[in-house]
């Protein structure tokens, strides 16, 4: 079985953009604003509709939902 490598987030990476799903709009908006106050760049991915739901159902295990 192949394991995925985990990369630690370091101070030198603060210029990177963090992509976050917008699963809970109010919560993620709050989190993104807090992270922005600490100098992080975060972008909430706004995706919705039938296609997104269908892809989620296809690739995510039912227990995850």
CHARMM internal coordinates of N, CA and C (Angstrom, degrees):
IC EDIT
DIST 1 N 1 CA 1.4478
DIST 1 CA 1 C 1.5257
ANGL 1 N 1 CA 1 C 108.67
DIST 1 C 2 N 1.3072
ANGL 1 CA 1 C 2 N 116.66
DIHE 1 N 1 CA 1 C 2 N 132.24
DIST 2 N 2 CA 1.4573
ANGL 1 C 2 N 2 CA 121.88
DIHE 1 CA 1 C 2 N 2 CA -179.29
DIST 2 CA 2 C 1.5266
ANGL 2 N 2 CA 2 C 109.55
DIHE 1 C 2 N 2 CA 2 C -89.99
DIST 2 C 3 N 1.3349
ANGL 2 CA 2 C 3 N 116.44
DIHE 2 N 2 CA 2 C 3 N 131.44
DIST 3 N 3 CA 1.4647
ANGL 2 C 3 N 3 CA 121.14
DIHE 2 CA 2 C 3 N 3 CA 179.45
DIST 3 CA 3 C 1.5193
ANGL 3 N 3 CA 3 C 109.46
DIHE 2 C 3 N 3 CA 3 C -100.39
DIST 3 C 4 N 1.3049
ANGL 3 CA 3 C 4 N 115.80
DIHE 3 N 3 CA 3 C 4 N 142.59
DIST 4 N 4 CA 1.4546
ANGL 3 C 4 N 4 CA 121.02
DIHE 3 CA 3 C 4 N 4 CA 176.94
DIST 4 CA 4 C 1.5243
ANGL 4 N 4 CA 4 C 109.60
DIHE 3 C 4 N 4 CA 4 C -78.74
DIST 4 C 5 N 1.3044
ANGL 4 CA 4 C 5 N 116.18
DIHE 4 N 4 CA 4 C 5 N 140.44
DIST 5 N 5 CA 1.4608
ANGL 4 C 5 N 5 CA 120.35
DIHE 4 CA 4 C 5 N 5 CA 178.73
DIST 5 CA 5 C 1.5227
ANGL 5 N 5 CA 5 C 109.16
DIHE 4 C 5 N 5 CA 5 C -78.55
DIST 5 C 6 N 1.3114
ANGL 5 CA 5 C 6 N 116.34
DIHE 5 N 5 CA 5 C 6 N 139.58
DIST 6 N 6 CA 1.4553
ANGL 5 C 6 N 6 CA 122.10
DIHE 5 CA 5 C 6 N 6 CA 177.50
DIST 6 CA 6 C 1.5203
ANGL 6 N 6 CA 6 C 107.79
DIHE 5 C 6 N 6 CA 6 C -101.07
DIST 6 C 7 N 1.3035
ANGL 6 CA 6 C 7 N 116.87
DIHE 6 N 6 CA 6 C 7 N 127.51
DIST 7 N 7 CA 1.4596
ANGL 6 C 7 N 7 CA 121.93
DIHE 6 CA 6 C 7 N 7 CA 180.00
DIST 7 CA 7 C 1.5178
ANGL 7 N 7 CA 7 C 107.76
DIHE 6 C 7 N 7 CA 7 C -107.39
DIST 7 C 8 N 1.3223
ANGL 7 CA 7 C 8 N 116.98
DIHE 7 N 7 CA 7 C 8 N 123.29
DIST 8 N 8 CA 1.4548
ANGL 7 C 8 N 8 CA 121.53
DIHE 7 CA 7 C 8 N 8 CA 178.35
DIST 8 CA 8 C 1.5184
ANGL 8 N 8 CA 8 C 110.03
DIHE 7 C 8 N 8 CA 8 C -74.25
DIST 8 C 9 N 1.3134
ANGL 8 CA 8 C 9 N 115.98
DIHE 8 N 8 CA 8 C 9 N 141.71
DIST 9 N 9 CA 1.4580
ANGL 8 C 9 N 9 CA 121.15
DIHE 8 CA 8 C 9 N 9 CA 177.32
DIST 9 CA 9 C 1.5222
ANGL 9 N 9 CA 9 C 107.84
DIHE 8 C 9 N 9 CA 9 C -82.82
DIST 9 C 10 N 1.3237
ANGL 9 CA 9 C 10 N 116.50
DIHE 9 N 9 CA 9 C 10 N 123.47
DIST 10 N 10 CA 1.4564
ANGL 9 C 10 N 10 CA 121.70
DIHE 9 CA 9 C 10 N 10 CA -176.78
DIST 10 CA 10 C 1.5277
ANGL 10 N 10 CA 10 C 110.61
DIHE 9 C 10 N 10 CA 10 C -113.21
DIST 10 C 11 N 1.3293
ANGL 10 CA 10 C 11 N 116.25
DIHE 10 N 10 CA 10 C 11 N 163.01
DIST 11 N 11 CA 1.4678
ANGL 10 C 11 N 11 CA 121.02
DIHE 10 CA 10 C 11 N 11 CA -179.56
DIST 11 CA 11 C 1.5252
ANGL 11 N 11 CA 11 C 111.95
DIHE 10 C 11 N 11 CA 11 C -56.56
DIST 11 C 12 N 1.3219
ANGL 11 CA 11 C 12 N 117.12
DIHE 11 N 11 CA 11 C 12 N -33.52
DIST 12 N 12 CA 1.4653
ANGL 11 C 12 N 12 CA 120.34
DIHE 11 CA 11 C 12 N 12 CA -179.36
DIST 12 CA 12 C 1.5282
ANGL 12 N 12 CA 12 C 112.28
DIHE 11 C 12 N 12 CA 12 C -66.92
DIST 12 C 13 N 1.3250
ANGL 12 CA 12 C 13 N 117.48
DIHE 12 N 12 CA 12 C 13 N -13.89
DIST 13 N 13 CA 1.4571
ANGL 12 C 13 N 13 CA 122.33
DIHE 12 CA 12 C 13 N 13 CA -178.41
DIST 13 CA 13 C 1.5239
ANGL 13 N 13 CA 13 C 112.69
DIHE 12 C 13 N 13 CA 13 C -93.08
DIST 13 C 14 N 1.3291
ANGL 13 CA 13 C 14 N 119.01
DIHE 13 N 13 CA 13 C 14 N 5.88
DIST 14 N 14 CA 1.4660
ANGL 13 C 14 N 14 CA 121.68
DIHE 13 CA 13 C 14 N 14 CA -177.09
DIST 14 CA 14 C 1.5218
ANGL 14 N 14 CA 14 C 112.94
DIHE 13 C 14 N 14 CA 14 C -60.66
DIST 14 C 15 N 1.3284
ANGL 14 CA 14 C 15 N 117.84
DIHE 14 N 14 CA 14 C 15 N -21.64
DIST 15 N 15 CA 1.4599
ANGL 14 C 15 N 15 CA 120.93
DIHE 14 CA 14 C 15 N 15 CA 178.00
DIST 15 CA 15 C 1.5243
ANGL 15 N 15 CA 15 C 112.19
DIHE 14 C 15 N 15 CA 15 C -80.59
DIST 15 C 16 N 1.3201
ANGL 15 CA 15 C 16 N 117.76
DIHE 15 N 15 CA 15 C 16 N -9.03
DIST 16 N 16 CA 1.4543
ANGL 15 C 16 N 16 CA 121.26
DIHE 15 CA 15 C 16 N 16 CA 178.94
DIST 16 CA 16 C 1.5234
ANGL 16 N 16 CA 16 C 109.12
DIHE 15 C 16 N 16 CA 16 C -71.58
DIST 16 C 17 N 1.3219
ANGL 16 CA 16 C 17 N 116.24
DIHE 16 N 16 CA 16 C 17 N 161.01
DIST 17 N 17 CA 1.4599
ANGL 16 C 17 N 17 CA 121.25
DIHE 16 CA 16 C 17 N 17 CA 175.15
DIST 17 CA 17 C 1.5257
ANGL 17 N 17 CA 17 C 108.57
DIHE 16 C 17 N 17 CA 17 C -104.35
DIST 17 C 18 N 1.3130
ANGL 17 CA 17 C 18 N 115.61
DIHE 17 N 17 CA 17 C 18 N 127.75
DIST 18 N 18 CA 1.4562
ANGL 17 C 18 N 18 CA 122.03
DIHE 17 CA 17 C 18 N 18 CA 178.28
DIST 18 CA 18 C 1.5241
ANGL 18 N 18 CA 18 C 107.29
DIHE 17 C 18 N 18 CA 18 C -91.78
DIST 18 C 19 N 1.3239
ANGL 18 CA 18 C 19 N 116.70
DIHE 18 N 18 CA 18 C 19 N 123.72
DIST 19 N 19 CA 1.4675
ANGL 18 C 19 N 19 CA 121.69
DIHE 18 CA 18 C 19 N 19 CA 177.95
DIST 19 CA 19 C 1.5251
ANGL 19 N 19 CA 19 C 108.35
DIHE 18 C 19 N 19 CA 19 C -95.53
DIST 19 C 20 N 1.3247
ANGL 19 CA 19 C 20 N 116.51
DIHE 19 N 19 CA 19 C 20 N 125.78
DIST 20 N 20 CA 1.4547
ANGL 19 C 20 N 20 CA 120.62
DIHE 19 CA 19 C 20 N 20 CA -177.34
DIST 20 CA 20 C 1.5175
ANGL 20 N 20 CA 20 C 109.88
DIHE 19 C 20 N 20 CA 20 C -127.47
DIST 20 C 21 N 1.3310
ANGL 20 CA 20 C 21 N 116.86
DIHE 20 N 20 CA 20 C 21 N 136.78
DIST 21 N 21 CA 1.4627
ANGL 20 C 21 N 21 CA 119.36
DIHE 20 CA 20 C 21 N 21 CA 176.67
DIST 21 CA 21 C 1.5227
ANGL 21 N 21 CA 21 C 109.21
DIHE 20 C 21 N 21 CA 21 C -71.04
DIST 21 C 22 N 1.3000
ANGL 21 CA 21 C 22 N 116.70
DIHE 21 N 21 CA 21 C 22 N 148.02
DIST 22 N 22 CA 1.4576
ANGL 21 C 22 N 22 CA 121.26
DIHE 21 CA 21 C 22 N 22 CA -179.75
DIST 22 CA 22 C 1.5205
ANGL 22 N 22 CA 22 C 108.55
DIHE 21 C 22 N 22 CA 22 C -98.60
DIST 22 C 23 N 1.3506
ANGL 22 CA 22 C 23 N 115.83
DIHE 22 N 22 CA 22 C 23 N 65.41
DIST 23 N 23 CA 1.4568
ANGL 22 C 23 N 23 CA 120.38
DIHE 22 CA 22 C 23 N 23 CA -175.72
DIST 23 CA 23 C 1.5232
ANGL 23 N 23 CA 23 C 112.19
DIHE 22 C 23 N 23 CA 23 C -77.04
DIST 23 C 24 N 1.3121
ANGL 23 CA 23 C 24 N 116.88
DIHE 23 N 23 CA 23 C 24 N -39.44
DIST 24 N 24 CA 1.4626
ANGL 23 C 24 N 24 CA 122.42
DIHE 23 CA 23 C 24 N 24 CA 177.28
DIST 24 CA 24 C 1.5183
ANGL 24 N 24 CA 24 C 106.56
DIHE 23 C 24 N 24 CA 24 C -124.32
DIST 24 C 25 N 1.3292
ANGL 24 CA 24 C 25 N 117.85
DIHE 24 N 24 CA 24 C 25 N 92.48
DIST 25 N 25 CA 1.4667
ANGL 24 C 25 N 25 CA 121.52
DIHE 24 CA 24 C 25 N 25 CA -169.25
DIST 25 CA 25 C 1.5202
ANGL 25 N 25 CA 25 C 115.33
DIHE 24 C 25 N 25 CA 25 C -49.13
DIST 25 C 26 N 1.2930
ANGL 25 CA 25 C 26 N 119.37
DIHE 25 N 25 CA 25 C 26 N -47.94
DIST 26 N 26 CA 1.4757
ANGL 25 C 26 N 26 CA 120.28
DIHE 25 CA 25 C 26 N 26 CA -178.25
DIST 26 CA 26 C 1.5255
ANGL 26 N 26 CA 26 C 111.59
DIHE 25 C 26 N 26 CA 26 C -67.21
DIST 26 C 27 N 1.3194
ANGL 26 CA 26 C 27 N 116.77
DIHE 26 N 26 CA 26 C 27 N -42.08
DIST 27 N 27 CA 1.4627
ANGL 26 C 27 N 27 CA 120.41
DIHE 26 CA 26 C 27 N 27 CA -178.20
DIST 27 CA 27 C 1.5274
ANGL 27 N 27 CA 27 C 110.87
DIHE 26 C 27 N 27 CA 27 C -67.45
DIST 27 C 28 N 1.3237
ANGL 27 CA 27 C 28 N 116.15
DIHE 27 N 27 CA 27 C 28 N -47.09
DIST 28 N 28 CA 1.4583
ANGL 27 C 28 N 28 CA 119.35
DIHE 27 CA 27 C 28 N 28 CA -176.84
DIST 28 CA 28 C 1.5280
ANGL 28 N 28 CA 28 C 111.70
DIHE 27 C 28 N 28 CA 28 C -69.86
DIST 28 C 29 N 1.3182
ANGL 28 CA 28 C 29 N 117.48
DIHE 28 N 28 CA 28 C 29 N -30.93
DIST 29 N 29 CA 1.4584
ANGL 28 C 29 N 29 CA 120.69
DIHE 28 CA 28 C 29 N 29 CA 175.36
DIST 29 CA 29 C 1.5280
ANGL 29 N 29 CA 29 C 109.62
DIHE 28 C 29 N 29 CA 29 C -65.09
DIST 29 C 30 N 1.3136
ANGL 29 CA 29 C 30 N 117.02
DIHE 29 N 29 CA 29 C 30 N -43.15
DIST 30 N 30 CA 1.4595
ANGL 29 C 30 N 30 CA 121.99
DIHE 29 CA 29 C 30 N 30 CA 177.66
DIST 30 CA 30 C 1.5268
ANGL 30 N 30 CA 30 C 110.97
DIHE 29 C 30 N 30 CA 30 C -62.62
DIST 30 C 31 N 1.3301
ANGL 30 CA 30 C 31 N 116.54
DIHE 30 N 30 CA 30 C 31 N -46.91
DIST 31 N 31 CA 1.4675
ANGL 30 C 31 N 31 CA 121.26
DIHE 30 CA 30 C 31 N 31 CA 179.66
DIST 31 CA 31 C 1.5238
ANGL 31 N 31 CA 31 C 110.41
DIHE 30 C 31 N 31 CA 31 C -62.10
DIST 31 C 32 N 1.3279
ANGL 31 CA 31 C 32 N 117.01
DIHE 31 N 31 CA 31 C 32 N -42.70
DIST 32 N 32 CA 1.4632
ANGL 31 C 32 N 32 CA 119.68
DIHE 31 CA 31 C 32 N 32 CA -178.76
DIST 32 CA 32 C 1.5276
ANGL 32 N 32 CA 32 C 111.02
DIHE 31 C 32 N 32 CA 32 C -64.98
DIST 32 C 33 N 1.3240
ANGL 32 CA 32 C 33 N 117.59
DIHE 32 N 32 CA 32 C 33 N -37.42
DIST 33 N 33 CA 1.4696
ANGL 32 C 33 N 33 CA 120.36
DIHE 32 CA 32 C 33 N 33 CA 178.12
DIST 33 CA 33 C 1.5235
ANGL 33 N 33 CA 33 C 111.57
DIHE 32 C 33 N 33 CA 33 C -68.17
DIST 33 C 34 N 1.3176
ANGL 33 CA 33 C 34 N 116.73
DIHE 33 N 33 CA 33 C 34 N -38.95
DIST 34 N 34 CA 1.4652
ANGL 33 C 34 N 34 CA 120.12
DIHE 33 CA 33 C 34 N 34 CA 177.10
DIST 34 CA 34 C 1.5248
ANGL 34 N 34 CA 34 C 110.07
DIHE 33 C 34 N 34 CA 34 C -63.15
DIST 34 C 35 N 1.3332
ANGL 34 CA 34 C 35 N 116.82
DIHE 34 N 34 CA 34 C 35 N -47.24
DIST 35 N 35 CA 1.4661
ANGL 34 C 35 N 35 CA 120.17
DIHE 34 CA 34 C 35 N 35 CA 179.03
DIST 35 CA 35 C 1.5213
ANGL 35 N 35 CA 35 C 111.35
DIHE 34 C 35 N 35 CA 35 C -62.38
DIST 35 C 36 N 1.3335
ANGL 35 CA 35 C 36 N 117.03
DIHE 35 N 35 CA 35 C 36 N -37.43
DIST 36 N 36 CA 1.4644
ANGL 35 C 36 N 36 CA 120.73
DIHE 35 CA 35 C 36 N 36 CA 177.77
DIST 36 CA 36 C 1.5235
ANGL 36 N 36 CA 36 C 111.02
DIHE 35 C 36 N 36 CA 36 C -62.54
DIST 36 C 37 N 1.3305
ANGL 36 CA 36 C 37 N 116.64
DIHE 36 N 36 CA 36 C 37 N -37.82
DIST 37 N 37 CA 1.4631
ANGL 36 C 37 N 37 CA 120.65
DIHE 36 CA 36 C 37 N 37 CA 177.98
DIST 37 CA 37 C 1.5285
ANGL 37 N 37 CA 37 C 111.92
DIHE 36 C 37 N 37 CA 37 C -63.11
DIST 37 C 38 N 1.3330
ANGL 37 CA 37 C 38 N 117.14
DIHE 37 N 37 CA 37 C 38 N -25.17
DIST 38 N 38 CA 1.4572
ANGL 37 C 38 N 38 CA 121.55
DIHE 37 CA 37 C 38 N 38 CA 178.43
DIST 38 CA 38 C 1.5287
ANGL 38 N 38 CA 38 C 112.21
DIHE 37 C 38 N 38 CA 38 C -93.82
DIST 38 C 39 N 1.3367
ANGL 38 CA 38 C 39 N 116.70
DIHE 38 N 38 CA 38 C 39 N 7.31
DIST 39 N 39 CA 1.4571
ANGL 38 C 39 N 39 CA 120.86
DIHE 38 CA 38 C 39 N 39 CA 174.08
DIST 39 CA 39 C 1.5188
ANGL 39 N 39 CA 39 C 116.01
DIHE 38 C 39 N 39 CA 39 C 94.06
DIST 39 C 40 N 1.3202
ANGL 39 CA 39 C 40 N 117.14
DIHE 39 N 39 CA 39 C 40 N 7.29
DIST 40 N 40 CA 1.4613
ANGL 39 C 40 N 40 CA 119.91
DIHE 39 CA 39 C 40 N 40 CA 178.95
DIST 40 CA 40 C 1.5172
ANGL 40 N 40 CA 40 C 110.07
DIHE 39 C 40 N 40 CA 40 C -87.85
DIST 40 C 41 N 1.3144
ANGL 40 CA 40 C 41 N 116.32
DIHE 40 N 40 CA 40 C 41 N 149.42
DIST 41 N 41 CA 1.4575
ANGL 40 C 41 N 41 CA 122.75
DIHE 40 CA 40 C 41 N 41 CA 176.08
DIST 41 CA 41 C 1.5243
ANGL 41 N 41 CA 41 C 107.07
DIHE 40 C 41 N 41 CA 41 C -100.20
DIST 41 C 42 N 1.3024
ANGL 41 CA 41 C 42 N 116.36
DIHE 41 N 41 CA 41 C 42 N 119.01
DIST 42 N 42 CA 1.4605
ANGL 41 C 42 N 42 CA 119.84
DIHE 41 CA 41 C 42 N 42 CA -178.13
DIST 42 CA 42 C 1.5240
ANGL 42 N 42 CA 42 C 109.15
DIHE 41 C 42 N 42 CA 42 C -131.26
DIST 42 C 43 N 1.3230
ANGL 42 CA 42 C 43 N 115.31
DIHE 42 N 42 CA 42 C 43 N 139.16
DIST 43 N 43 CA 1.4579
ANGL 42 C 43 N 43 CA 120.99
DIHE 42 CA 42 C 43 N 43 CA 179.01
DIST 43 CA 43 C 1.5236
ANGL 43 N 43 CA 43 C 108.38
DIHE 42 C 43 N 43 CA 43 C -125.03
DIST 43 C 44 N 1.3255
ANGL 43 CA 43 C 44 N 115.71
DIHE 43 N 43 CA 43 C 44 N 122.35
DIST 44 N 44 CA 1.4591
ANGL 43 C 44 N 44 CA 120.50
DIHE 43 CA 43 C 44 N 44 CA 176.53
DIST 44 CA 44 C 1.5190
ANGL 44 N 44 CA 44 C 108.53
DIHE 43 C 44 N 44 CA 44 C -82.35
DIST 44 C 45 N 1.3087
ANGL 44 CA 44 C 45 N 116.13
DIHE 44 N 44 CA 44 C 45 N 126.96
DIST 45 N 45 CA 1.4586
ANGL 44 C 45 N 45 CA 121.46
DIHE 44 CA 44 C 45 N 45 CA -179.19
DIST 45 CA 45 C 1.5184
ANGL 45 N 45 CA 45 C 108.70
DIHE 44 C 45 N 45 CA 45 C -84.49
DIST 45 C 46 N 1.2976
ANGL 45 CA 45 C 46 N 115.92
DIHE 45 N 45 CA 45 C 46 N 113.49
DIST 46 N 46 CA 1.4677
ANGL 45 C 46 N 46 CA 121.71
DIHE 45 CA 45 C 46 N 46 CA -179.08
DIST 46 CA 46 C 1.5236
ANGL 46 N 46 CA 46 C 108.98
DIHE 45 C 46 N 46 CA 46 C -93.35
DIST 46 C 47 N 1.3013
ANGL 46 CA 46 C 47 N 116.13
DIHE 46 N 46 CA 46 C 47 N 98.53
DIST 47 N 47 CA 1.4618
ANGL 46 C 47 N 47 CA 120.82
DIHE 46 CA 46 C 47 N 47 CA 178.87
DIST 47 CA 47 C 1.5219
ANGL 47 N 47 CA 47 C 107.77
DIHE 46 C 47 N 47 CA 47 C -135.03
DIST 47 C 48 N 1.3059
ANGL 47 CA 47 C 48 N 115.97
DIHE 47 N 47 CA 47 C 48 N 132.77
DIST 48 N 48 CA 1.4551
ANGL 47 C 48 N 48 CA 119.55
DIHE 47 CA 47 C 48 N 48 CA 178.21
DIST 48 CA 48 C 1.5257
ANGL 48 N 48 CA 48 C 109.03
DIHE 47 C 48 N 48 CA 48 C -153.64
DIST 48 C 49 N 1.2857
ANGL 48 CA 48 C 49 N 114.51
DIHE 48 N 48 CA 48 C 49 N 170.86
DIST 49 N 49 CA 1.4559
ANGL 48 C 49 N 49 CA 119.52
DIHE 48 CA 48 C 49 N 49 CA 176.93
DIST 49 CA 49 C 1.5135
ANGL 49 N 49 CA 49 C 112.44
DIHE 48 C 49 N 49 CA 49 C 116.32
DIST 49 C 50 N 1.3132
ANGL 49 CA 49 C 50 N 114.25
DIHE 49 N 49 CA 49 C 50 N 178.77
DIST 50 N 50 CA 1.4601
ANGL 49 C 50 N 50 CA 121.01
DIHE 49 CA 49 C 50 N 50 CA -176.39
DIST 50 CA 50 C 1.5273
ANGL 50 N 50 CA 50 C 112.35
DIHE 49 C 50 N 50 CA 50 C -64.00
DIST 50 C 51 N 1.3267
ANGL 50 CA 50 C 51 N 117.16
DIHE 50 N 50 CA 50 C 51 N -38.98
DIST 51 N 51 CA 1.4692
ANGL 50 C 51 N 51 CA 120.00
DIHE 50 CA 50 C 51 N 51 CA -177.31
DIST 51 CA 51 C 1.5218
ANGL 51 N 51 CA 51 C 111.09
DIHE 50 C 51 N 51 CA 51 C -63.83
DIST 51 C 52 N 1.3195
ANGL 51 CA 51 C 52 N 117.22
DIHE 51 N 51 CA 51 C 52 N -41.68
DIST 52 N 52 CA 1.4629
ANGL 51 C 52 N 52 CA 121.51
DIHE 51 CA 51 C 52 N 52 CA 179.24
DIST 52 CA 52 C 1.5203
ANGL 52 N 52 CA 52 C 110.10
DIHE 51 C 52 N 52 CA 52 C -64.54
DIST 52 C 53 N 1.3210
ANGL 52 CA 52 C 53 N 116.87
DIHE 52 N 52 CA 52 C 53 N -44.19
DIST 53 N 53 CA 1.4579
ANGL 52 C 53 N 53 CA 120.95
DIHE 52 CA 52 C 53 N 53 CA 178.31
DIST 53 CA 53 C 1.5328
ANGL 53 N 53 CA 53 C 110.85
DIHE 52 C 53 N 53 CA 53 C -61.49
DIST 53 C 54 N 1.3174
ANGL 53 CA 53 C 54 N 117.06
DIHE 53 N 53 CA 53 C 54 N -45.06
DIST 54 N 54 CA 1.4668
ANGL 53 C 54 N 54 CA 121.34
DIHE 53 CA 53 C 54 N 54 CA -179.11
DIST 54 CA 54 C 1.5240
ANGL 54 N 54 CA 54 C 111.72
DIHE 53 C 54 N 54 CA 54 C -63.52
DIST 54 C 55 N 1.3412
ANGL 54 CA 54 C 55 N 117.32
DIHE 54 N 54 CA 54 C 55 N -40.42
DIST 55 N 55 CA 1.4643
ANGL 54 C 55 N 55 CA 120.14
DIHE 54 CA 54 C 55 N 55 CA 177.22
DIST 55 CA 55 C 1.5201
ANGL 55 N 55 CA 55 C 110.79
DIHE 54 C 55 N 55 CA 55 C -65.12
DIST 55 C 56 N 1.3204
ANGL 55 CA 55 C 56 N 116.81
DIHE 55 N 55 CA 55 C 56 N -40.19
DIST 56 N 56 CA 1.4579
ANGL 55 C 56 N 56 CA 120.22
DIHE 55 CA 55 C 56 N 56 CA 177.48
DIST 56 CA 56 C 1.5146
ANGL 56 N 56 CA 56 C 111.48
DIHE 55 C 56 N 56 CA 56 C -61.55
DIST 56 C 57 N 1.3119
ANGL 56 CA 56 C 57 N 116.82
DIHE 56 N 56 CA 56 C 57 N -44.96
DIST 57 N 57 CA 1.4624
ANGL 56 C 57 N 57 CA 120.44
DIHE 56 CA 56 C 57 N 57 CA 179.10
DIST 57 CA 57 C 1.5238
ANGL 57 N 57 CA 57 C 111.71
DIHE 56 C 57 N 57 CA 57 C -65.11
DIST 57 C 58 N 1.3150
ANGL 57 CA 57 C 58 N 117.16
DIHE 57 N 57 CA 57 C 58 N -31.36
DIST 58 N 58 CA 1.4654
ANGL 57 C 58 N 58 CA 121.35
DIHE 57 CA 57 C 58 N 58 CA -178.59
DIST 58 CA 58 C 1.5260
ANGL 58 N 58 CA 58 C 111.62
DIHE 57 C 58 N 58 CA 58 C -74.34
DIST 58 C 59 N 1.3459
ANGL 58 CA 58 C 59 N 117.79
DIHE 58 N 58 CA 58 C 59 N -40.25
DIST 59 N 59 CA 1.4599
ANGL 58 C 59 N 59 CA 121.04
DIHE 58 CA 58 C 59 N 59 CA -170.22
DIST 59 CA 59 C 1.5262
ANGL 59 N 59 CA 59 C 115.84
DIHE 58 C 59 N 59 CA 59 C -107.95
DIST 59 C 60 N 1.3342
ANGL 59 CA 59 C 60 N 118.24
DIHE 59 N 59 CA 59 C 60 N -10.26
DIST 60 N 60 CA 1.4651
ANGL 59 C 60 N 60 CA 119.89
DIHE 59 CA 59 C 60 N 60 CA -178.98
DIST 60 CA 60 C 1.5114
ANGL 60 N 60 CA 60 C 108.68
DIHE 59 C 60 N 60 CA 60 C -110.30
DIST 60 C 61 N 1.3231
ANGL 60 CA 60 C 61 N 115.94
DIHE 60 N 60 CA 60 C 61 N 134.74
DIST 61 N 61 CA 1.4562
ANGL 60 C 61 N 61 CA 121.32
DIHE 60 CA 60 C 61 N 61 CA 179.58
DIST 61 CA 61 C 1.5249
ANGL 61 N 61 CA 61 C 109.72
DIHE 60 C 61 N 61 CA 61 C -62.62
DIST 61 C 62 N 1.3120
ANGL 61 CA 61 C 62 N 116.91
DIHE 61 N 61 CA 61 C 62 N 141.96
DIST 62 N 62 CA 1.4602
ANGL 61 C 62 N 62 CA 122.53
DIHE 61 CA 61 C 62 N 62 CA -176.08
DIST 62 CA 62 C 1.5287
ANGL 62 N 62 CA 62 C 112.64
DIHE 61 C 62 N 62 CA 62 C -56.89
DIST 62 C 63 N 1.3384
ANGL 62 CA 62 C 63 N 118.49
DIHE 62 N 62 CA 62 C 63 N -35.78
DIST 63 N 63 CA 1.4616
ANGL 62 C 63 N 63 CA 121.23
DIHE 62 CA 62 C 63 N 63 CA -179.72
DIST 63 CA 63 C 1.5222
ANGL 63 N 63 CA 63 C 111.85
DIHE 62 C 63 N 63 CA 63 C -65.20
DIST 63 C 64 N 1.3226
ANGL 63 CA 63 C 64 N 118.03
DIHE 63 N 63 CA 63 C 64 N -24.75
DIST 64 N 64 CA 1.4567
ANGL 63 C 64 N 64 CA 121.92
DIHE 63 CA 63 C 64 N 64 CA 179.03
DIST 64 CA 64 C 1.5163
ANGL 64 N 64 CA 64 C 110.30
DIHE 63 C 64 N 64 CA 64 C -67.04
DIST 64 C 65 N 1.3207
ANGL 64 CA 64 C 65 N 116.19
DIHE 64 N 64 CA 64 C 65 N -36.33
DIST 65 N 65 CA 1.4752
ANGL 64 C 65 N 65 CA 120.13
DIHE 64 CA 64 C 65 N 65 CA -179.71
DIST 65 CA 65 C 1.4925
ANGL 65 N 65 CA 65 C 110.51
DIHE 64 C 65 N 65 CA 65 C -69.76
END
COOR INIT
IC SEED 1 N 1 CA 1 C
IC BUILD
